[in-house]
Every structure is written in structure tokens, then in C-alpha cells.
Amino acid sequence: MENLNTTQRQYHLSFHGTGSEYFGVIIVNWLLTILTLGLYYPWAKSKELKYLYGSTELNNDRFEFHGTGKEMFKGFIKAILIFACIFFIFFLLIYIKKPMFGLIFFYLSIFAIMPLAIHGAYKYRMSRTSWRGIRFGYRGDRNELIKKFFTGIFFTIITIGFYSPWFGMNLRNYIISNIKFGDIEFKSDGDGFDYFTLIFKGYFFTIITLGVYLFWWQKDMFNYYIEHTSLHKGESKINLSSAATGGGFFQLMIINLLIIIFTLGLGYSWAVTRTMKYITSIIQLEGDIDLDSLNQTEDNFKDATGEDMNDIIDNDFII
């Protein structure tokens, strides 16, 4: 008799947002952020994430983002105070004619903040995301992440940058493999050498094709990330695969660029929703995990400081 746990199940990921709806969200956000001299930004970000998550669907049920502007504002204020202290000491060292010490302090401070920001952002973002009421979570250890981060920085420096693909992939594997979705565990098993090969190949062919290969490079990178990510629950598993093509990325990115240019930036919302529709349409899931059997295992975490620090240093590591 066939084991029910090995029965292949159907999963469908899709995005139902529209450019006009999203434009209605962001135009109000932009206006209120300007009128409040930036103080409305946390509420603006919360509303945008609620719209984007709430427009994304898995098996006919939408994701939800539960973060609030109030939570993000508290994190925003903490992040601003941290960076204000860094800049105060930086300019103080310059004022007392210690510019070299000032630069060293500034860059060391930014490097010190980065792993804290990544850890905090993942912990907050995952905790405040749910599907069918089942929360996501991030179980990474802050001290271990800091150790991995600075070990990677050290080897990247002494190898004059050659270690950076291994550094990036090791960090990604650690973070993704510590994400949970109820009692489902994520796993990332990318390889540093494979990643190095993709980067080397991408740079080489992008240069000799005068930039044309860039879209196929992006396709290769995206496919690698997706196809080396999987979900596990006991003996059951969901494998992810990608149907992305270089031509698809070319069309997506060129049209998005033209939309933004010819609308003087007002078409940003259409570019974002087009991207979300394309991404969700090419990610394919195949496996035998019964999504109806998920159990709640994750706690709420409401400190958005890491999320806001991540924004300030413009770190795009969040998925």
C-alpha cells in the first residue's frame, strides 16, 4: 500500500495586487511622509507590507502581515538614536582633528550594526507574518550570526574579496535554514563554489556582451536561490523550483524601467506589482507536506528596531 506521506500534493502561489490599488496606498504614504517630515514612514511601510503580503496567495489563502506602524515607529526611534550617536562621535572625532579615527569608528560601527540589523529584521518580519493564522518565525542565534558575519568579513578581507561568494552563501544558508512556518522548517543548501562560478560567469559575459547578459545572469542567480531552498516537516518535504528565463527577466526589467522613466517615477507601483506577479508565477512547489496539518509553534516578536536599522543602512538581505 502506498504511504500517504509520499503522496504528491498541489501547491499554487500567486499575486493578485494591481498597480492602481498599490498606487493608491503609496501616494497617500508619500504625501503623509512628506507632510510629517518623515515621521509617518513606519506607518507607510506597515501599510505597504500589509498590501503586498495580503495580495499574495498560497492555495487560495492570502498571507498576512501583522506589523503595525506603532511597533515600527518605536523601532524607528531606537534606530535613529543609535545612528545619531554614531554620527555624533564621528563628527566629534573630525572636529578634534582625528579624521582617520573618525572614519575607522564609522565603518566599524556600520559593520557591527549589520548582523544585529539582519537578525532583528528577520526575527520581527517573520514573527509578524502568517498564513491561515499560522505564524512564521526565525530561530537564528544572534551571537552565532555575529560570529559567522565577522568570520566571513575577515576571510573576505584577507582574500581580497575572493571569499565573498562563500561568505554570502554561508550567511544565506544560516538565515534561511533558521526560518520556520509553523512546524515546517526551511532549508537552504547553496554551495559557495557554485555561487562563485555564477558570479564569475555573470561578470564575464555581462562585460563581453556590453550588459546584455545581465538579465540571464539575474535569472541564473534567482533560479539558484530558489532551487536550493526547500521546506521540511518530519519525513515530508516541499521542493522549490523556478521557471524563470533570461527573456522573461529582460522583458520584466526593461518594461519596468520604461514605466518608471516615462511616468517620472509615478509608475513605481505598477513596476512592483508586475514584478510580484512574475516572481510568484515562476516559483513552483512540489512535495508531500499537508498544509492543512500545520501547527502553531512560533511566538510574537514586536521589536522592529532591526527592521528599521536595516532600512537605514539600505540592506536588501530580507526576503
Buried (B, 14 or more C-beta within 10 A) or exposed (E): EEEEEEEEBEBEBBBBBBBEEBBEBBEEBBEBBEEEEEEBBBBBBBBBBBBBBBBBBBBEEBBBBBBBBEBBBBBBBBBBEBBEEBEEBBEEBBEEEEEEBBEEBBEEBBEBBBBBBBBBBBBBBBBBBBBBEBBBBBBBEBEEBBEBBBEBBEBBEEEEEEBBBBBBBBBBBBBBBBBBBBBBBBBBEBBBEEBBBBBEBBEEBBEEEEEEBBBBBBBBBBBBBBBBBBBBBEEBBBEBBBEBBBEBBBBBBEEBEEBBEEEEEBBBBBBBBBBBBBBBBBBBBEBBBEBEEBEEBBEEBBBBBBBBBBBBEEBEBBE
